[in-house]
Amino acid sequence: MSDADLLTAAQVADRLQIKTETILVWYREGRIPGHRLSHRTLRFRFADVFTALEADRSRAGRARRRRPAATAP
């Protein structure tokens, strides 16, 4: 992994067109992987983030399909 592969939370957020804080929350929740370079420096590989989000989305889709249909009284 080279330094060129590593992005800040702001750069990842910009690519995904979401807020930087969302990236940081997802990292803290364990939804996306990140690399701590020091106690203040956090970086992300975009391919890893994208893969994690796709897997999360896929799991959410399967969970929705498993819910039983509501029955009428």
PDB file of N, H, CA, C and O in Angstrom:
ATOM      1  N   MET A   1       0.851  -1.162   0.000  1.00  0.00           N
ATOM      2  CA  MET A   1       0.000   0.000   0.000  1.00  0.00           C
ATOM      3  C   MET A   1       0.901   1.230   0.000  1.00  0.00           C
ATOM      4  O   MET A   1       1.738   1.400   0.887  1.00  0.00           O
ATOM      5  N   SER A   2       0.725   2.069  -0.985  1.00  0.00           N
ATOM      6  H   SER A   2       0.046   1.932  -1.705  1.00  0.00           H
ATOM      7  CA  SER A   2       1.540   3.275  -1.051  1.00  0.00           C
ATOM      8  C   SER A   2       0.766   4.450  -0.465  1.00  0.00           C
ATOM      9  O   SER A   2      -0.451   4.380  -0.289  1.00  0.00           O
ATOM     10  N   ASP A   3       1.473   5.514  -0.168  1.00  0.00           N
ATOM     11  H   ASP A   3       2.461   5.571  -0.311  1.00  0.00           H
ATOM     12  CA  ASP A   3       0.834   6.720   0.364  1.00  0.00           C
ATOM     13  C   ASP A   3      -0.176   7.298  -0.619  1.00  0.00           C
ATOM     14  O   ASP A   3      -1.132   7.958  -0.210  1.00  0.00           O
ATOM     15  N   ALA A   4       0.029   7.055  -1.912  1.00  0.00           N
ATOM     16  H   ALA A   4       0.805   6.520  -2.244  1.00  0.00           H
ATOM     17  CA  ALA A   4      -0.889   7.575  -2.929  1.00  0.00           C
ATOM     18  C   ALA A   4      -2.248   6.894  -2.839  1.00  0.00           C
ATOM     19  O   ALA A   4      -3.254   7.463  -3.262  1.00  0.00           O
ATOM     20  N   ASP A   5      -2.289   5.678  -2.289  1.00  0.00           N
ATOM     21  H   ASP A   5      -1.472   5.215  -1.945  1.00  0.00           H
ATOM     22  CA  ASP A   5      -3.545   4.942  -2.147  1.00  0.00           C
ATOM     23  C   ASP A   5      -4.372   5.415  -0.959  1.00  0.00           C
ATOM     24  O   ASP A   5      -5.559   5.104  -0.868  1.00  0.00           O
ATOM     25  N   LEU A   6      -3.757   6.161  -0.049  1.00  0.00           N
ATOM     26  H   LEU A   6      -2.792   6.414  -0.123  1.00  0.00           H
ATOM     27  CA  LEU A   6      -4.418   6.550   1.180  1.00  0.00           C
ATOM     28  C   LEU A   6      -5.087   7.915   1.041  1.00  0.00           C
ATOM     29  O   LEU A   6      -4.494   8.872   0.544  1.00  0.00           O
ATOM     30  N   LEU A   7      -6.335   7.975   1.494  1.00  0.00           N
ATOM     31  H   LEU A   7      -6.817   7.197   1.898  1.00  0.00           H
ATOM     32  CA  LEU A   7      -7.127   9.203   1.400  1.00  0.00           C
ATOM     33  C   LEU A   7      -7.568   9.645   2.784  1.00  0.00           C
ATOM     34  O   LEU A   7      -7.705   8.827   3.694  1.00  0.00           O
ATOM     35  N   THR A   8      -7.784  10.926   2.935  1.00  0.00           N
ATOM     36  H   THR A   8      -7.673  11.590   2.196  1.00  0.00           H
ATOM     37  CA  THR A   8      -8.345  11.446   4.177  1.00  0.00           C
ATOM     38  C   THR A   8      -9.845  11.167   4.189  1.00  0.00           C
ATOM     39  O   THR A   8     -10.429  10.805   3.168  1.00  0.00           O
ATOM     40  N   ALA A   9     -10.452  11.337   5.343  1.00  0.00           N
ATOM     41  H   ALA A   9      -9.977  11.631   6.173  1.00  0.00           H
ATOM     42  CA  ALA A   9     -11.905  11.174   5.453  1.00  0.00           C
ATOM     43  C   ALA A   9     -12.614  12.176   4.544  1.00  0.00           C
ATOM     44  O   ALA A   9     -13.633  11.850   3.934  1.00  0.00           O
ATOM     45  N   ALA A  10     -12.081  13.384   4.452  1.00  0.00           N
ATOM     46  H   ALA A  10     -11.253  13.649   4.947  1.00  0.00           H
ATOM     47  CA  ALA A  10     -12.691  14.406   3.593  1.00  0.00           C
ATOM     48  C   ALA A  10     -12.626  14.008   2.121  1.00  0.00           C
ATOM     49  O   ALA A  10     -13.577  14.239   1.375  1.00  0.00           O
ATOM     50  N   GLN A  11     -11.521  13.417   1.703  1.00  0.00           N
ATOM     51  H   GLN A  11     -10.748  13.229   2.309  1.00  0.00           H
ATOM     52  CA  GLN A  11     -11.389  12.989   0.307  1.00  0.00           C
ATOM     53  C   GLN A  11     -12.350  11.846  -0.013  1.00  0.00           C
ATOM     54  O   GLN A  11     -12.950  11.822  -1.088  1.00  0.00           O
ATOM     55  N   VAL A  12     -12.498  10.904   0.909  1.00  0.00           N
ATOM     56  H   VAL A  12     -12.011  10.924   1.783  1.00  0.00           H
ATOM     57  CA  VAL A  12     -13.439   9.803   0.701  1.00  0.00           C
ATOM     58  C   VAL A  12     -14.864  10.347   0.656  1.00  0.00           C
ATOM     59  O   VAL A  12     -15.654   9.963  -0.207  1.00  0.00           O
ATOM     60  N   ALA A  13     -15.187  11.238   1.580  1.00  0.00           N
ATOM     61  H   ALA A  13     -14.546  11.550   2.281  1.00  0.00           H
ATOM     62  CA  ALA A  13     -16.520  11.839   1.618  1.00  0.00           C
ATOM     63  C   ALA A  13     -16.818  12.591   0.327  1.00  0.00           C
ATOM     64  O   ALA A  13     -17.935  12.532  -0.187  1.00  0.00           O
ATOM     65  N   ASP A  14     -15.831  13.290  -0.190  1.00  0.00           N
ATOM     66  H   ASP A  14     -14.924  13.338   0.227  1.00  0.00           H
ATOM     67  CA  ASP A  14     -16.010  14.019  -1.438  1.00  0.00           C
ATOM     68  C   ASP A  14     -16.313  13.064  -2.590  1.00  0.00           C
ATOM     69  O   ASP A  14     -17.183  13.344  -3.414  1.00  0.00           O
ATOM     70  N   ARG A  15     -15.614  11.957  -2.650  1.00  0.00           N
ATOM     71  H   ARG A  15     -14.907  11.729  -1.980  1.00  0.00           H
ATOM     72  CA  ARG A  15     -15.847  10.983  -3.724  1.00  0.00           C
ATOM     73  C   ARG A  15     -17.228  10.343  -3.627  1.00  0.00           C
ATOM     74  O   ARG A  15     -17.848  10.026  -4.642  1.00  0.00           O
ATOM     75  N   LEU A  16     -17.707  10.156  -2.388  1.00  0.00           N
ATOM     76  H   LEU A  16     -17.203  10.413  -1.564  1.00  0.00           H
ATOM     77  CA  LEU A  16     -19.016   9.535  -2.183  1.00  0.00           C
ATOM     78  C   LEU A  16     -20.143  10.568  -2.098  1.00  0.00           C
ATOM     79  O   LEU A  16     -21.320  10.215  -2.011  1.00  0.00           O
ATOM     80  N   GLN A  17     -19.767  11.832  -2.124  1.00  0.00           N
ATOM     81  H   GLN A  17     -18.811  12.119  -2.194  1.00  0.00           H
ATOM     82  CA  GLN A  17     -20.704  12.950  -2.043  1.00  0.00           C
ATOM     83  C   GLN A  17     -21.553  12.895  -0.778  1.00  0.00           C
ATOM     84  O   GLN A  17     -22.776  13.028  -0.813  1.00  0.00           O
ATOM     85  N   ILE A  18     -20.855  12.693   0.348  1.00  0.00           N
ATOM     86  H   ILE A  18     -19.862  12.585   0.377  1.00  0.00           H
ATOM     87  CA  ILE A  18     -21.488  12.715   1.657  1.00  0.00           C
ATOM     88  C   ILE A  18     -20.643  13.570   2.586  1.00  0.00           C
ATOM     89  O   ILE A  18     -19.580  14.049   2.193  1.00  0.00           O
ATOM     90  N   LYS A  19     -21.102  13.766   3.806  1.00  0.00           N
ATOM     91  H   LYS A  19     -21.966  13.377   4.126  1.00  0.00           H
ATOM     92  CA  LYS A  19     -20.359  14.577   4.772  1.00  0.00           C
ATOM     93  C   LYS A  19     -19.176  13.808   5.347  1.00  0.00           C
ATOM     94  O   LYS A  19     -19.222  12.587   5.493  1.00  0.00           O
ATOM     95  N   THR A  20     -18.121  14.542   5.667  1.00  0.00           N
ATOM     96  H   THR A  20     -18.083  15.534   5.548  1.00  0.00           H
ATOM     97  CA  THR A  20     -16.929  13.954   6.276  1.00  0.00           C
ATOM     98  C   THR A  20     -17.284  13.264   7.584  1.00  0.00           C
ATOM     99  O   THR A  20     -16.771  12.183   7.876  1.00  0.00           O
ATOM    100  N   GLU A  21     -18.147  13.872   8.362  1.00  0.00           N
ATOM    101  H   GLU A  21     -18.563  14.750   8.125  1.00  0.00           H
ATOM    102  CA  GLU A  21     -18.535  13.292   9.650  1.00  0.00           C
ATOM    103  C   GLU A  21     -19.161  11.903   9.470  1.00  0.00           C
ATOM    104  O   GLU A  21     -18.990  11.035  10.326  1.00  0.00           O
ATOM    105  N   THR A  22     -19.875  11.692   8.378  1.00  0.00           N
ATOM    106  H   THR A  22     -20.014  12.397   7.683  1.00  0.00           H
ATOM    107  CA  THR A  22     -20.472  10.380   8.111  1.00  0.00           C
ATOM    108  C   THR A  22     -19.384   9.320   7.959  1.00  0.00           C
ATOM    109  O   THR A  22     -19.513   8.212   8.481  1.00  0.00           O
ATOM    110  N   ILE A  23     -18.324   9.657   7.251  1.00  0.00           N
ATOM    111  H   ILE A  23     -18.220  10.557   6.827  1.00  0.00           H
ATOM    112  CA  ILE A  23     -17.193   8.723   7.088  1.00  0.00           C
ATOM    113  C   ILE A  23     -16.597   8.389   8.448  1.00  0.00           C
ATOM    114  O   ILE A  23     -16.306   7.225   8.724  1.00  0.00           O
ATOM    115  N   LEU A  24     -16.415   9.378   9.290  1.00  0.00           N
ATOM    116  H   LEU A  24     -16.651  10.324   9.066  1.00  0.00           H
ATOM    117  CA  LEU A  24     -15.824   9.154  10.605  1.00  0.00           C
ATOM    118  C   LEU A  24     -16.747   8.319  11.495  1.00  0.00           C
ATOM    119  O   LEU A  24     -16.273   7.470  12.249  1.00  0.00           O
ATOM    120  N   VAL A  25     -18.032   8.549  11.416  1.00  0.00           N
ATOM    121  H   VAL A  25     -18.417   9.239  10.803  1.00  0.00           H
ATOM    122  CA  VAL A  25     -18.999   7.753  12.181  1.00  0.00           C
ATOM    123  C   VAL A  25     -18.959   6.303  11.704  1.00  0.00           C
ATOM    124  O   VAL A  25     -18.910   5.381  12.518  1.00  0.00           O
ATOM    125  N   TRP A  26     -18.979   6.102  10.389  1.00  0.00           N
ATOM    126  H   TRP A  26     -19.018   6.851   9.727  1.00  0.00           H
ATOM    127  CA  TRP A  26     -18.932   4.740   9.852  1.00  0.00           C
ATOM    128  C   TRP A  26     -17.656   4.027  10.289  1.00  0.00           C
ATOM    129  O   TRP A  26     -17.688   2.833  10.586  1.00  0.00           O
ATOM    130  N   TYR A  27     -16.543   4.740  10.329  1.00  0.00           N
ATOM    131  H   TYR A  27     -16.518   5.709  10.087  1.00  0.00           H
ATOM    132  CA  TYR A  27     -15.281   4.146  10.785  1.00  0.00           C
ATOM    133  C   TYR A  27     -15.401   3.743  12.259  1.00  0.00           C
ATOM    134  O   TYR A  27     -15.028   2.630  12.628  1.00  0.00           O
ATOM    135  N   ARG A  28     -15.913   4.634  13.091  1.00  0.00           N
ATOM    136  H   ARG A  28     -16.215   5.538  12.791  1.00  0.00           H
ATOM    137  CA  ARG A  28     -16.055   4.338  14.519  1.00  0.00           C
ATOM    138  C   ARG A  28     -17.021   3.170  14.755  1.00  0.00           C
ATOM    139  O   ARG A  28     -16.831   2.390  15.687  1.00  0.00           O
ATOM    140  N   GLU A  29     -18.049   3.050  13.920  1.00  0.00           N
ATOM    141  H   GLU A  29     -18.203   3.685  13.162  1.00  0.00           H
ATOM    142  CA  GLU A  29     -19.014   1.953  14.044  1.00  0.00           C
ATOM    143  C   GLU A  29     -18.473   0.639  13.484  1.00  0.00           C
ATOM    144  O   GLU A  29     -19.070  -0.417  13.697  1.00  0.00           O
ATOM    145  N   GLY A  30     -17.351   0.696  12.773  1.00  0.00           N
ATOM    146  H   GLY A  30     -16.867   1.554  12.600  1.00  0.00           H
ATOM    147  CA  GLY A  30     -16.768  -0.504  12.185  1.00  0.00           C
ATOM    148  C   GLY A  30     -17.353  -0.871  10.832  1.00  0.00           C
ATOM    149  O   GLY A  30     -17.106  -1.968  10.332  1.00  0.00           O
ATOM    150  N   ARG A  31     -18.123   0.027  10.232  1.00  0.00           N
ATOM    151  H   ARG A  31     -18.324   0.918  10.638  1.00  0.00           H
ATOM    152  CA  ARG A  31     -18.732  -0.264   8.930  1.00  0.00           C
ATOM    153  C   ARG A  31     -17.724  -0.165   7.797  1.00  0.00           C
ATOM    154  O   ARG A  31     -17.874  -0.840   6.779  1.00  0.00           O
ATOM    155  N   ILE A  32     -16.693   0.668   7.957  1.00  0.00           N
ATOM    156  H   ILE A  32     -16.570   1.216   8.784  1.00  0.00           H
ATOM    157  CA  ILE A  32     -15.664   0.805   6.923  1.00  0.00           C
ATOM    158  C   ILE A  32     -14.285   0.692   7.576  1.00  0.00           C
ATOM    159  O   ILE A  32     -14.102   1.101   8.723  1.00  0.00           O
ATOM    160  N   PRO A  33     -13.317   0.135   6.844  1.00  0.00           N
ATOM    161  CA  PRO A  33     -11.961   0.010   7.388  1.00  0.00           C
ATOM    162  C   PRO A  33     -11.176   1.301   7.198  1.00  0.00           C
ATOM    163  O   PRO A  33     -11.394   2.052   6.248  1.00  0.00           O
ATOM    164  N   GLY A  34     -10.270   1.532   8.116  1.00  0.00           N
ATOM    165  H   GLY A  34     -10.093   0.922   8.888  1.00  0.00           H
ATOM    166  CA  GLY A  34      -9.378   2.685   8.031  1.00  0.00           C
ATOM    167  C   GLY A  34      -8.035   2.313   8.620  1.00  0.00           C
ATOM    168  O   GLY A  34      -7.893   1.266   9.251  1.00  0.00           O
ATOM    169  N   HIS A  35      -7.061   3.161   8.417  1.00  0.00           N
ATOM    170  H   HIS A  35      -7.176   4.012   7.904  1.00  0.00           H
ATOM    171  CA  HIS A  35      -5.697   2.912   8.891  1.00  0.00           C
ATOM    172  C   HIS A  35      -5.256   4.086   9.751  1.00  0.00           C
ATOM    173  O   HIS A  35      -5.182   5.220   9.279  1.00  0.00           O
ATOM    174  N   ARG A  36      -4.965   3.807  11.011  1.00  0.00           N
ATOM    175  H   ARG A  36      -5.026   2.886  11.394  1.00  0.00           H
ATOM    176  CA  ARG A  36      -4.441   4.818  11.920  1.00  0.00           C
ATOM    177  C   ARG A  36      -2.938   4.930  11.675  1.00  0.00           C
ATOM    178  O   ARG A  36      -2.196   3.970  11.885  1.00  0.00           O
ATOM    179  N   LEU A  37      -2.499   6.088  11.236  1.00  0.00           N
ATOM    180  H   LEU A  37      -3.102   6.867  11.065  1.00  0.00           H
ATOM    181  CA  LEU A  37      -1.065   6.308  11.013  1.00  0.00           C
ATOM    182  C   LEU A  37      -0.413   6.886  12.262  1.00  0.00           C
ATOM    183  O   LEU A  37       0.791   6.735  12.470  1.00  0.00           O
ATOM    184  N   SER A  38      -1.206   7.540  13.083  1.00  0.00           N
ATOM    185  H   SER A  38      -2.185   7.661  12.914  1.00  0.00           H
ATOM    186  CA  SER A  38      -0.782   8.039  14.388  1.00  0.00           C
ATOM    187  C   SER A  38      -2.052   8.264  15.194  1.00  0.00           C
ATOM    188  O   SER A  38      -3.148   7.971  14.716  1.00  0.00           O
ATOM    189  N   HIS A  39      -1.919   8.775  16.396  1.00  0.00           N
ATOM    190  H   HIS A  39      -1.028   9.013  16.784  1.00  0.00           H
ATOM    191  CA  HIS A  39      -3.119   8.963  17.214  1.00  0.00           C
ATOM    192  C   HIS A  39      -4.054  10.025  16.637  1.00  0.00           C
ATOM    193  O   HIS A  39      -5.228  10.075  17.004  1.00  0.00           O
ATOM    194  N   ARG A  40      -3.553  10.868  15.746  1.00  0.00           N
ATOM    195  H   ARG A  40      -2.600  10.827  15.448  1.00  0.00           H
ATOM    196  CA  ARG A  40      -4.389  11.915  15.135  1.00  0.00           C
ATOM    197  C   ARG A  40      -4.616  11.725  13.643  1.00  0.00           C
ATOM    198  O   ARG A  40      -5.437  12.429  13.056  1.00  0.00           O
ATOM    199  N   THR A  41      -3.914  10.799  13.020  1.00  0.00           N
ATOM    200  H   THR A  41      -3.247  10.227  13.497  1.00  0.00           H
ATOM    201  CA  THR A  41      -3.966  10.661  11.566  1.00  0.00           C
ATOM    202  C   THR A  41      -4.666   9.369  11.165  1.00  0.00           C
ATOM    203  O   THR A  41      -4.238   8.273  11.527  1.00  0.00           O
ATOM    204  N   LEU A  42      -5.744   9.519  10.416  1.00  0.00           N
ATOM    205  H   LEU A  42      -6.092  10.409  10.122  1.00  0.00           H
ATOM    206  CA  LEU A  42      -6.541   8.395   9.947  1.00  0.00           C
ATOM    207  C   LEU A  42      -6.631   8.480   8.430  1.00  0.00           C
ATOM    208  O   LEU A  42      -6.907   9.547   7.882  1.00  0.00           O
ATOM    209  N   ARG A  43      -6.402   7.376   7.757  1.00  0.00           N
ATOM    210  H   ARG A  43      -6.177   6.509   8.202  1.00  0.00           H
ATOM    211  CA  ARG A  43      -6.474   7.339   6.296  1.00  0.00           C
ATOM    212  C   ARG A  43      -7.279   6.131   5.851  1.00  0.00           C
ATOM    213  O   ARG A  43      -7.440   5.158   6.587  1.00  0.00           O
ATOM    214  N   PHE A  44      -7.778   6.221   4.624  1.00  0.00           N
ATOM    215  H   PHE A  44      -7.647   7.012   4.026  1.00  0.00           H
ATOM    216  CA  PHE A  44      -8.630   5.185   4.062  1.00  0.00           C
ATOM    217  C   PHE A  44      -8.161   4.815   2.665  1.00  0.00           C
ATOM    218  O   PHE A  44      -7.646   5.659   1.931  1.00  0.00           O
ATOM    219  N   ARG A  45      -8.341   3.549   2.301  1.00  0.00           N
ATOM    220  H   ARG A  45      -8.759   2.864   2.897  1.00  0.00           H
ATOM    221  CA  ARG A  45      -8.174   3.114   0.913  1.00  0.00           C
ATOM    222  C   ARG A  45      -9.570   3.090   0.319  1.00  0.00           C
ATOM    223  O   ARG A  45     -10.448   2.395   0.830  1.00  0.00           O
ATOM    224  N   PHE A  46      -9.788   3.841  -0.757  1.00  0.00           N
ATOM    225  H   PHE A  46      -9.075   4.406  -1.172  1.00  0.00           H
ATOM    226  CA  PHE A  46     -11.131   3.978  -1.309  1.00  0.00           C
ATOM    227  C   PHE A  46     -11.700   2.627  -1.730  1.00  0.00           C
ATOM    228  O   PHE A  46     -12.884   2.366  -1.515  1.00  0.00           O
ATOM    229  N   ALA A  47     -10.882   1.767  -2.322  1.00  0.00           N
ATOM    230  H   ALA A  47      -9.920   1.978  -2.497  1.00  0.00           H
ATOM    231  CA  ALA A  47     -11.359   0.458  -2.765  1.00  0.00           C
ATOM    232  C   ALA A  47     -11.877  -0.354  -1.577  1.00  0.00           C
ATOM    233  O   ALA A  47     -12.896  -1.035  -1.694  1.00  0.00           O
ATOM    234  N   ASP A  48     -11.183  -0.289  -0.429  1.00  0.00           N
ATOM    235  H   ASP A  48     -10.355   0.264  -0.334  1.00  0.00           H
ATOM    236  CA  ASP A  48     -11.621  -1.017   0.760  1.00  0.00           C
ATOM    237  C   ASP A  48     -12.931  -0.458   1.300  1.00  0.00           C
ATOM    238  O   ASP A  48     -13.812  -1.214   1.709  1.00  0.00           O
ATOM    239  N   VAL A  49     -13.056   0.862   1.302  1.00  0.00           N
ATOM    240  H   VAL A  49     -12.340   1.476   0.970  1.00  0.00           H
ATOM    241  CA  VAL A  49     -14.285   1.506   1.777  1.00  0.00           C
ATOM    242  C   VAL A  49     -15.446   1.118   0.870  1.00  0.00           C
ATOM    243  O   VAL A  49     -16.518   0.750   1.349  1.00  0.00           O
ATOM    244  N   PHE A  50     -15.233   1.201  -0.429  1.00  0.00           N
ATOM    245  H   PHE A  50     -14.361   1.500  -0.818  1.00  0.00           H
ATOM    246  CA  PHE A  50     -16.290   0.885  -1.389  1.00  0.00           C
ATOM    247  C   PHE A  50     -16.742  -0.571  -1.235  1.00  0.00           C
ATOM    248  O   PHE A  50     -17.940  -0.856  -1.239  1.00  0.00           O
ATOM    249  N   THR A  51     -15.784  -1.487  -1.101  1.00  0.00           N
ATOM    250  H   THR A  51     -14.811  -1.256  -1.099  1.00  0.00           H
ATOM    251  CA  THR A  51     -16.100  -2.899  -0.932  1.00  0.00           C
ATOM    252  C   THR A  51     -16.902  -3.129   0.341  1.00  0.00           C
ATOM    253  O   THR A  51     -17.871  -3.887   0.331  1.00  0.00           O
ATOM    254  N   ALA A  52     -16.512  -2.488   1.434  1.00  0.00           N
ATOM    255  H   ALA A  52     -15.724  -1.872   1.442  1.00  0.00           H
ATOM    256  CA  ALA A  52     -17.227  -2.640   2.699  1.00  0.00           C
ATOM    257  C   ALA A  52     -18.651  -2.108   2.601  1.00  0.00           C
ATOM    258  O   ALA A  52     -19.580  -2.719   3.128  1.00  0.00           O
ATOM    259  N   LEU A  53     -18.825  -0.982   1.934  1.00  0.00           N
ATOM    260  H   LEU A  53     -18.070  -0.486   1.506  1.00  0.00           H
ATOM    261  CA  LEU A  53     -20.161  -0.407   1.792  1.00  0.00           C
ATOM    262  C   LEU A  53     -21.037  -1.275   0.893  1.00  0.00           C
ATOM    263  O   LEU A  53     -22.229  -1.430   1.157  1.00  0.00           O
ATOM    264  N   GLU A  54     -20.466  -1.837  -0.156  1.00  0.00           N
ATOM    265  H   GLU A  54     -19.497  -1.711  -0.371  1.00  0.00           H
ATOM    266  CA  GLU A  54     -21.224  -2.737  -1.032  1.00  0.00           C
ATOM    267  C   GLU A  54     -21.656  -3.989  -0.263  1.00  0.00           C
ATOM    268  O   GLU A  54     -22.788  -4.449  -0.416  1.00  0.00           O
ATOM    269  N   ALA A  55     -20.769  -4.536   0.555  1.00  0.00           N
ATOM    270  H   ALA A  55     -19.850  -4.162   0.679  1.00  0.00           H
ATOM    271  CA  ALA A  55     -21.104  -5.717   1.349  1.00  0.00           C
ATOM    272  C   ALA A  55     -22.193  -5.382   2.358  1.00  0.00           C
ATOM    273  O   ALA A  55     -23.109  -6.176   2.573  1.00  0.00           O
ATOM    274  N   ASP A  56     -22.098  -4.210   2.976  1.00  0.00           N
ATOM    275  H   ASP A  56     -21.354  -3.565   2.801  1.00  0.00           H
ATOM    276  CA  ASP A  56     -23.102  -3.760   3.938  1.00  0.00           C
ATOM    277  C   ASP A  56     -24.454  -3.603   3.254  1.00  0.00           C
ATOM    278  O   ASP A  56     -25.488  -3.987   3.801  1.00  0.00           O
ATOM    279  N   ARG A  57     -24.435  -3.046   2.077  1.00  0.00           N
ATOM    280  H   ARG A  57     -23.596  -2.733   1.633  1.00  0.00           H
ATOM    281  CA  ARG A  57     -25.667  -2.858   1.310  1.00  0.00           C
ATOM    282  C   ARG A  57     -26.276  -4.199   0.911  1.00  0.00           C
ATOM    283  O   ARG A  57     -27.495  -4.368   0.937  1.00  0.00           O
ATOM    284  N   SER A  58     -25.429  -5.138   0.546  1.00  0.00           N
ATOM    285  H   SER A  58     -24.439  -5.000   0.524  1.00  0.00           H
ATOM    286  CA  SER A  58     -25.891  -6.464   0.164  1.00  0.00           C
ATOM    287  C   SER A  58     -26.527  -7.178   1.357  1.00  0.00           C
ATOM    288  O   SER A  58     -27.575  -7.809   1.215  1.00  0.00           O
ATOM    289  N   ARG A  59     -25.898  -7.082   2.531  1.00  0.00           N
ATOM    290  H   ARG A  59     -25.046  -6.570   2.646  1.00  0.00           H
ATOM    291  CA  ARG A  59     -26.463  -7.698   3.742  1.00  0.00           C
ATOM    292  C   ARG A  59     -27.803  -7.065   4.084  1.00  0.00           C
ATOM    293  O   ARG A  59     -28.732  -7.767   4.485  1.00  0.00           O
ATOM    294  N   ALA A  60     -27.917  -5.764   3.932  1.00  0.00           N
ATOM    295  H   ALA A  60     -27.163  -5.194   3.605  1.00  0.00           H
ATOM    296  CA  ALA A  60     -29.177  -5.072   4.232  1.00  0.00           C
ATOM    297  C   ALA A  60     -30.266  -5.529   3.270  1.00  0.00           C
ATOM    298  O   ALA A  60     -31.417  -5.677   3.681  1.00  0.00           O
ATOM    299  N   GLY A  61     -29.940  -5.752   2.025  1.00  0.00           N
ATOM    300  H   GLY A  61     -29.004  -5.632   1.691  1.00  0.00           H
ATOM    301  CA  GLY A  61     -30.908  -6.216   1.041  1.00  0.00           C
ATOM    302  C   GLY A  61     -31.410  -7.603   1.366  1.00  0.00           C
ATOM    303  O   GLY A  61     -32.601  -7.884   1.234  1.00  0.00           O
ATOM    304  N   ARG A  62     -30.500  -8.484   1.794  1.00  0.00           N
ATOM    305  H   ARG A  62     -29.533  -8.256   1.902  1.00  0.00           H
ATOM    306  CA  ARG A  62     -30.911  -9.840   2.161  1.00  0.00           C
ATOM    307  C   ARG A  62     -31.801  -9.815   3.396  1.00  0.00           C
ATOM    308  O   ARG A  62     -32.756 -10.587   3.486  1.00  0.00           O
ATOM    309  N   ALA A  63     -31.499  -8.938   4.345  1.00  0.00           N
ATOM    310  H   ALA A  63     -30.723  -8.311   4.271  1.00  0.00           H
ATOM    311  CA  ALA A  63     -32.306  -8.848   5.562  1.00  0.00           C
ATOM    312  C   ALA A  63     -33.724  -8.384   5.232  1.00  0.00           C
ATOM    313  O   ALA A  63     -34.688  -8.862   5.830  1.00  0.00           O
ATOM    314  N   ARG A  64     -33.853  -7.469   4.295  1.00  0.00           N
ATOM    315  H   ARG A  64     -33.069  -7.081   3.810  1.00  0.00           H
ATOM    316  CA  ARG A  64     -35.184  -6.987   3.904  1.00  0.00           C
ATOM    317  C   ARG A  64     -35.989  -8.099   3.251  1.00  0.00           C
ATOM    318  O   ARG A  64     -37.195  -8.200   3.477  1.00  0.00           O
ATOM    319  N   ARG A  65     -35.344  -8.930   2.449  1.00  0.00           N
ATOM    320  H   ARG A  65     -34.365  -8.848   2.265  1.00  0.00           H
ATOM    321  CA  ARG A  65     -36.056 -10.010   1.760  1.00  0.00           C
ATOM    322  C   ARG A  65     -36.508 -11.100   2.722  1.00  0.00           C
ATOM    323  O   ARG A  65     -37.465 -11.814   2.425  1.00  0.00           O
ATOM    324  N   ARG A  66     -35.848 -11.246   3.862  1.00  0.00           N
ATOM    325  H   ARG A  66     -35.071 -10.665   4.103  1.00  0.00           H
ATOM    326  CA  ARG A  66     -36.170 -12.307   4.815  1.00  0.00           C
ATOM    327  C   ARG A  66     -37.376 -11.973   5.682  1.00  0.00           C
ATOM    328  O   ARG A  66     -37.984 -12.879   6.251  1.00  0.00           O
ATOM    329  N   ARG A  67     -37.731 -10.728   5.795  1.00  0.00           N
ATOM    330  H   ARG A  67     -37.236  -9.992   5.333  1.00  0.00           H
ATOM    331  CA  ARG A  67     -38.841 -10.349   6.663  1.00  0.00           C
ATOM    332  C   ARG A  67     -40.138 -10.972   6.165  1.00  0.00           C
ATOM    333  O   ARG A  67     -40.460 -10.887   4.980  1.00  0.00           O
ATOM    334  N   PRO A  68     -40.871 -11.590   7.062  1.00  0.00           N
ATOM    335  CA  PRO A  68     -42.143 -12.191   6.641  1.00  0.00           C
ATOM    336  C   PRO A  68     -43.162 -11.100   6.325  1.00  0.00           C
ATOM    337  O   PRO A  68     -43.137 -10.013   6.902  1.00  0.00           O
ATOM    338  N   ALA A  69     -44.029 -11.411   5.420  1.00  0.00           N
ATOM    339  H   ALA A  69     -44.049 -12.294   4.952  1.00  0.00           H
ATOM    340  CA  ALA A  69     -45.082 -10.469   5.043  1.00  0.00           C
ATOM    341  C   ALA A  69     -46.074 -10.368   6.193  1.00  0.00           C
ATOM    342  O   ALA A  69     -46.349 -11.346   6.889  1.00  0.00           O
ATOM    343  N   ALA A  70     -46.597  -9.176   6.373  1.00  0.00           N
ATOM    344  H   ALA A  70     -46.374  -8.382   5.808  1.00  0.00           H
ATOM    345  CA  ALA A  70     -47.594  -8.958   7.428  1.00  0.00           C
ATOM    346  C   ALA A  70     -48.875  -9.689   7.041  1.00  0.00           C
ATOM    347  O   ALA A  70     -49.272  -9.692   5.876  1.00  0.00           O
ATOM    348  N   THR A  71     -49.504 -10.296   8.012  1.00  0.00           N
ATOM    349  H   THR A  71     -49.181 -10.293   8.959  1.00  0.00           H
ATOM    350  CA  THR A  71     -50.746 -11.008   7.749  1.00  0.00           C
ATOM    351  C   THR A  71     -51.927 -10.146   8.176  1.00  0.00           C
ATOM    352  O   THR A  71     -51.859  -9.422   9.169  1.00  0.00           O
ATOM    353  N   ALA A  72     -52.976 -10.233   7.435  1.00  0.00           N
ATOM    354  H   ALA A  72     -53.031 -10.821   6.628  1.00  0.00           H
ATOM    355  CA  ALA A  72     -54.178  -9.456   7.743  1.00  0.00           C
ATOM    356  C   ALA A  72     -54.939 -10.141   8.867  1.00  0.00           C
ATOM    357  O   ALA A  72     -54.999 -11.371   8.901  1.00  0.00           O
ATOM    358  N   PRO A  73     -55.524  -9.377   9.794  1.00  0.00           N
ATOM    359  CA  PRO A  73     -56.271  -9.996  10.907  1.00  0.00           C
ATOM    360  C   PRO A  73     -57.549 -10.634  10.454  1.00  0.00           C
ATOM    361  O   PRO A  73     -58.282 -11.192  11.270  1.00  0.00           O
TER     362      PRO A  73
END
